[in-house]
Amino acid sequence: MVDLIVGMAILTLAIMPLAYSFVQERQSLRAEYFRAIAVEIVDGEMEVLAAGEWRDFPDGPQVYTVHANAAARLPSGHFQLTKTGKHMRLEWKSDGQRGIGAVVREITVK
């Protein structure tokens, strides 16, 4: 009986770090998934803006509405367009503290 208890204790001590590792990996993969979605949306919208839609926006910072259905998968956050002359900066910022960080693209149209 003692051998069984010692064996179970050793097995438990070996499995606990593995379980913790799996949880951490899952959180990391989820954050990278969200980041990939945000990068794709920001890159696509920046291409649309660079193609000529930038003329429809006034100078200064403003909330930017995206038309991608994938934006519904993102955690709470917002897209912001800052236009200064022909220089544009489009970014997605997470509203939460534990977000994926900002995704930023800047261009200057000619």
Secondary structure as GFF3:
##gff-version 3
##sequence-region A 1 110
A	DSSP	alpha_helix	2	50	.	.	.	ID=ss1
A	DSSP	three_ten_helix	53	56	.	.	.	ID=ss2
A	DSSP	beta_strand	60	63	.	.	.	ID=ss3
A	DSSP	three_ten_helix	69	73	.	.	.	ID=ss4
A	DSSP	beta_strand	77	84	.	.	.	ID=ss5
A	DSSP	beta_strand	87	94	.	.	.	ID=ss6
A	DSSP	beta_strand	103	108	.	.	.	ID=ss7
###
